[in-house]
């Protein structure tokens, strides 16, 4: 599979961004997909996930501020991020979660950088 993340950028606190992850090379519809984020020097962390059936789960730090969605026809997963905070500054990546903290795919896309700053 290949992942191409996009939609990041520089935004002021309180602003919004919509991230996209175009997935190719795998049967997109059968997988749970998730967004992760990473800042230099820290481990990558799960942000939100969406199952093949559309059930969603959010980590506490984005709950109520973000919406994950998927479009199987476009093999794309989205993350709408609202009320952004400087602490949301990170590289954002997508992958398919598996087990306890693992991912089905060992490789990652280039990610999309989100910077929240005045």
C-alpha positions as MATLAB code, in Angstrom:
seq = 'XXXXXXXXXXXXXXXXXXXXXXXXXXXXXXXXXXXXXXXXXXXXXXXXXXXXXXXXXXXXXXXXXXXXXXXXXXXXXXXXXXXXXXXXXXXXXXXXXXXXXXXXXXXXXXXXXXXXXX';
ca = [
       0.000    0.000    0.000;
       0.947    3.627   -0.498;
      -0.202    6.581    1.573;
      -0.239   10.178    0.379;
      -1.165   12.653    3.091;
      -2.096   16.245    2.329;
      -3.977   19.238    3.677;
      -1.634   20.412    6.388;
      -0.329   23.924    6.751;
       0.152   26.896    9.021;
      -2.963   27.953   10.897;
      -3.685   30.266   13.798;
      -4.965   28.904   17.101;
      -8.669   28.256   16.844;
      -8.460   27.582   13.132;
      -9.378   24.483   11.140;
      -7.775   22.133    8.663;
      -8.970   19.127    6.719;
      -6.359   16.457    6.211;
      -6.614   13.825    3.496;
      -4.857   10.515    3.080;
      -5.132    8.857   -0.309;
      -4.488    5.136   -0.065;
      -3.582    2.907   -2.979;
      -2.372   -0.621   -3.529;
      -4.614   -2.372   -1.044;
      -8.259   -3.259   -0.494;
      -9.108    0.009    1.245;
     -12.661   -0.846    2.208;
     -11.863   -3.794    4.479;
      -9.443   -2.001    6.770;
      -9.788    0.178    9.792;
      -7.911    3.400    9.114;
      -6.379    5.832   11.520;
      -4.582    9.113   11.769;
      -1.409    9.400   13.789;
       0.782   12.343   14.662;
       4.390   12.778   15.628;
       6.586   15.600   16.809;
      10.377   15.384   16.600;
      11.848   13.511   19.510;
       8.576   11.871   20.511;
       6.864    8.646   19.567;
       4.125    8.620   16.999;
       0.700    8.642   18.668;
      -2.762    7.617   17.564;
      -5.200   10.467   16.969;
      -8.400    8.871   15.670;
      -9.586    5.752   13.882;
     -12.513    4.619   11.758;
     -13.538    1.019   11.137;
     -14.682   -0.512    7.898;
     -18.229   -0.104    9.165;
     -17.752    3.577    9.959;
     -17.403    3.405   13.726;
     -15.043    6.053   15.032;
     -12.785    6.456   18.025;
     -10.859    9.507   19.187;
      -8.042   10.066   21.605;
      -8.924   12.420   24.414;
      -6.804   15.291   23.213;
      -8.852   15.666   19.985;
     -12.233   14.405   21.104;
     -14.900   16.975   20.316;
     -12.560   18.931   18.058;
     -11.953   16.496   15.211;
     -13.947   14.269   12.881;
     -12.488   11.297   11.059;
     -14.256   10.045    7.960;
     -13.613    7.828    4.970;
     -14.699    7.602    1.353;
     -14.296    4.049    0.098;
     -15.029    5.100   -3.481;
     -12.051    7.457   -3.353;
      -9.944    5.215   -1.087;
      -9.320    8.238    1.077;
      -9.510    8.885    4.796;
     -10.015   12.391    6.148;
      -9.443   14.216    9.401;
     -11.344   17.442    9.960;
      -9.565   19.317   12.708;
     -11.242   22.271   14.421;
     -10.326   24.571   17.283;
      -6.692   23.850   16.657;
      -4.218   24.450   19.455;
      -0.444   24.962   19.362;
      -0.139   21.519   20.954;
      -1.599   20.040   17.765;
       1.531   21.034   15.872;
       2.956   17.799   14.439;
       3.405   15.710   11.340;
       0.213   13.778   10.614;
       0.205   10.330    9.041;
      -2.297    7.611    8.214;
      -2.051    3.851    8.535;
      -4.191    0.915    9.557;
      -4.075    0.079   13.271;
      -3.643   -3.503   14.375;
      -3.421   -5.037   17.795;
      -2.035   -3.061   20.689;
      -0.289   -0.061   19.231;
       0.795   -1.729   16.008;
      -0.037   -1.083   12.378;
      -0.741   -3.463    9.514;
       1.706   -1.632    7.315;
       5.248   -1.152    8.540;
       5.954    1.747    6.217;
       4.579    5.254    6.328;
       3.824    8.031    3.916;
       5.606   11.362    3.953;
       2.972   12.842    6.226;
       1.528   16.321    6.208;
       2.781   19.006    8.573;
       0.338   20.917   10.739;
       1.671   24.013   12.447;
      -0.564   25.967   14.798;
       0.932   29.321   15.645;
       0.282   33.032   15.704;
];
